[in-house]
Amino acid sequence: MSDEFWIGLLIQLVVYGVSIGVIYGVMRTRLDYIEKKLDKHNNVAERVYKLEADSSKILEKISVENNRIKDLEEWQTYEQRKE
């Protein structure tokens, strides 16, 4: 086997190695971008869940306050009839 064969083989291996490295770099960059987007999505989902929980608490408080107002109105009506 001649020196030309080994030099050609070495050049091909270097080219393949560089190509694989470039492809890996591009894939890694895209995966990092997708991971960042996924983190943003998860953060939004967590915030929406928290907002839904908070809104249910607020609705509960509104319901309690409405019941208090109704009781006070009934008491006021009772007091007015009493006079």
N, C-alpha and C positions, 0 to 999 in steps of 0.2 A: 504494500500500500504506500502510495506516495505521500509526500508532504502536502500536496495540494488537496488531497482527500481530507486529511486531518484538519487543515486550515478551514476548508469549506464546512466540515462538520462542526468545528468550534464556532464559526460565524453563525451557523444556523442555530446552535444551542443558545448563543448569546441573544440572537434576535427573538427566539421563542421565550427566553427568560424575561427580556424587556417587555415583550408583548403581554405576557401573563402578569407582570408587575403593573403595567398600565391598566389592564382590565381590572385587576384587583383594586387598584386605587380608585377607579371610576365607580366600581360597585360599592366600595366602602363609603365614598362620598355620598352616593345616593342613599345608602342605608342610614347614614347619619342624618340626612335630611328627612327621611321618612320617620325616623325615631323622634326627631324634634316635633314633627307634625303630630305624631301620635301622643306625645307628652302634652301638647297644647289641647288636643281633643280630650284627653283624660282629665285635664284640669277643668275644661269647660263642663264635662259631665259631672265632675265632683261639685262644682259650683252650682249647677242646675239642681242637683239633688239637695244641696244645702238650702237653696232658695225655696224649693218645694216644701221642705221641712219647716222652714221659717214661716212660709205663707200659711201652712196649716195651723201653726201656733197662733198666728195673728188672727186667722178666721175664728179660732176657738175663743180668743179674747174678745173679739167683736161680738160673738154670740153671747158670751157672758155679760158684756156691757149692755147689749140690747135687752137681755132679760132683766137686768137691774133697772134700766130705764122704764121698761114695762111695769115692773113692780112699783116704782116710784110714781108713775102716772096713775096706777090703780090706787095707791095710797092717797094721792092728792085728790082723786075723785071721791074716795071714801071720806076724806076730811071735809071736802066741800059739801057733801050731802049731810054730814054730821051737823054742820053749822046751821 
